[in-house]
Amino acid sequence: MCGRFAFYSPHESVVRLFALDPDTPPIEPRYNIAPTQYVAAVLGDEAATRRLAMLYWGLVPSWAKEKAIGARMINARAETLKEKPSFRVAYRRRRCLIPADGYYEWQKQPDGKQPWFIHRSDGEPFAMAGLWERWQPPSEPEPLVSCTILTTSPADSLADIHNRMPVILPPAAYDEWLDPKNENVADLDRLLVPFAGPLEPVAVSRRVNNARNEGPELIDPLADQQAVDGRL
């Protein structure tokens, strides 16, 4: 699954990678983004224009009776998108990109779960495939726009850490994925595969387990942090 991630790239590189309007407001760097928080997402329209929006992480279907269902919808398995009522319409019509610089995964070990920060080896940001939905709260005037992150089987290099990973899309697929007129999900299925690019897992401190903790030190290699702690 993908239950925590980081997004801190400079604004200029984000605008360039996702072909956004240069006047797009910058996003605050975050190193411990958690479910039910608002996350940056790239959306497309029928004119092939892209925009950055802040969406609630935890998809709330349009037919939901309460917002709380979103906490159980932070991820959607790529293999069952066309079958699940919560995701199948959004898969056809409401797809998005979730920018990230890396994501966290927890590996089971004898002394507990060890968190790993998984990022591109070249340090570049990437886009996780997502879906979005609009839900109207019964007692509020404005709709809630929410999202989920798609997951697939892991790349071979990450299989020892966890049995799932987010679907990471190459830039060449962004237009096809974001096009709301493209409802050919049978063809889109080919994109929902383990990322073939260079990914590097780094063991990090268990401080990331607490969603209230923030800051760039969370992605520092565990060995470096232990060395610093040992000198204090």
N, C-alpha and C positions, 0 to 999 in steps of 0.2 A: 504494500500500500504506500501511499505518500501522505503522511500525516503532519509533516513539518517541513518548511523550506526557508531559504534566504534569498533576498533580492536587494542588491545594493549597488549595481553597476552605475557608472556615471550617466547622467541624463542624456548627454550627447550620443553615447554609444547605444542607448536604448532607442532613441529617436531614429538613429541610422539603421539599426538592425530591423526594426519593425516598420520602417517607412512611415513614421508618424509626422504630423504637422509640427514644425519646429516650435510653435507656440504652445505645445502640449505642456501643462504644468508638471514640474518635476515631482517624483515620488520619493518620500522619505526612505532612506536606507533601512532595511529590516534584516535581522539575522536570526529570528526565531518566530516566523509567521506560523500561526496555529489555526486550526479549524474554528469556525464561527467568528473569525475576525474578517475585516475587509481586505481584499487583495487586489492588486493591479491586474487588469485583463485587457487584452487587445481584441476589439470587436471590428467586424467588417460590415459594410452595407452593400446594397445592390449597385452602387456606383463605384465599388471597389475602393472606397475611402476607408481608412482605418482610424480608429480613435481609441484612446486609453480611458478605461472606466474603472471605478472601484466597486467590486462586487463582493457580496457576502459569501464566505467560503462555507458551503454546505447547501447543496441544491434543494430548494423548496419547490416542489411541483406546483403547477397552477391550480391543481385540484386539492391541494393539501388543506387540512382543517386548521393546522397550527404550524408556526415557524419551527417548533422544536424538532420536526422531522429532519431538518437540514443537518443536524449534528450527526445523523446516521448516513448522510449522503455526501460526504466529503470526497469520496472516490467512486468511480464507476468502472467495473471490469469491462475491458474492451471486448471480451469474448461474448458478452451477453447484452450489449447495448440495444440490439434490435428486438430483444425479447422483453426487457423490463419496461413496464408502463411509465416509470419515473424518468426514463432516459430516451426512449425510442423516438419521440417527436423532436426533442431537442437535438438529437443526433442528426436528424434530417435537416433541421432549419436553424438551430441556434448553437453554433460552435464558436469557440473562442480560443485564444492563446493565453497562457498564464506565464509571464516572464519570470525567470528565476536564474540565480547564479549557482545554485546547488540545492540539494534536498537532503534531509536526514533519514537514516534508516537505523533500526535497532537490531543487533545480532544477539541471539541467545548464547550466553556463556555460563559456565558453572557458577560464577559469582554474581550473576544478574545479566541484564541486557546492556551491551556496549553500543553507544551511539556512534554512527559514522556519518561524516559529511561527504556527500558524493557530488563532485563537480567536474566540469570539463578540464582536461589536463592543460589546455591552453589558456584557461582563466576566462574564457568568453562566456557571456550569458547565453541562455537557451530558452526555448519555448516548450512548455508542457501543454499537451492537448487538453482542452476543456470543453464543457458544455455549459450553457447558461439558461436561466429560466426567469420568468417574471411572475410574481405571486402578489395578490392584493390582500393585505391584512384587513380583517373585517372592521377594525376600529381606527384605521389610519388612512389619511387621504392619498399618500404616495405608495406605489407598489414597491416591493422588495425585489431587487434583482440579485440573484444568487448564482453560484457556479459550483461545478465539481471538476475534479482532475481525473483523467482517464489513466488506468493502470494496465499493465501487460506483464508477461513473464519476463524475468530479468535477463540482462546480458550475461553471457557465460562468466565474465570476470566478476560479476556481482552476486552470482547464485549462492555463494557461501554465506553472504550477509543476510539476504532475504529472498523470498520466493516471488516477490512482485517488485515492479518499478514503474514510475510514471512513463507514459508515452511521451517521448521527446521528438518533436517534429523538426525536420531540416528546413532551412529557409526557403528552399525551392518548393515546399509544399504549403507555405503560408496562404498564398492566394486561393488555392483550391480548398483548403480547410475553412477559410473565413467566408467564402462566397455563399450567401444565404440562398441563392438561386440553385445551388448545386445540391440536389437531394439524392444523388446517386451513392447511397451509403454502401452498396455492394463494392463499388470501386474505392470508396474511402477506406474500407476495411484493410486494404493493403498497407495503409500508413500506420496501422495500430500494432507495431512490432517493436521488439527491443531495439534500443538505440545502437547504431553501428559505429558511432563516433567515439572519440577518446574520452573515457570517464575515469576519474581517479577517486577512490575511496580513502578518506583520512579519518582515523580514529580521533574522536574529540571527547571533551569532558562531559560528564553526566549532568553538568549544570544546564545543558540544553533541555533536559527532561522537564524542567519547570518553565512553563510558557511565559512566566513573568520576567524571566531573565532575558536580557537583550545586550547587544554589543558585538563588535567584531572579534572579541576574544573567544566567542563561542565556536568559531570555525578554526581556531588555532589548533595545530596538531597536539594530541594528548601528550606526547613525549616532551614537547616544548613546555607545555603548561606544568607538567610534573617537575621539570628541571627548575622552573621559576619558583614553584612552591617549595622545592627543597632548599632553596637559598634563603627563603624568608624566615 
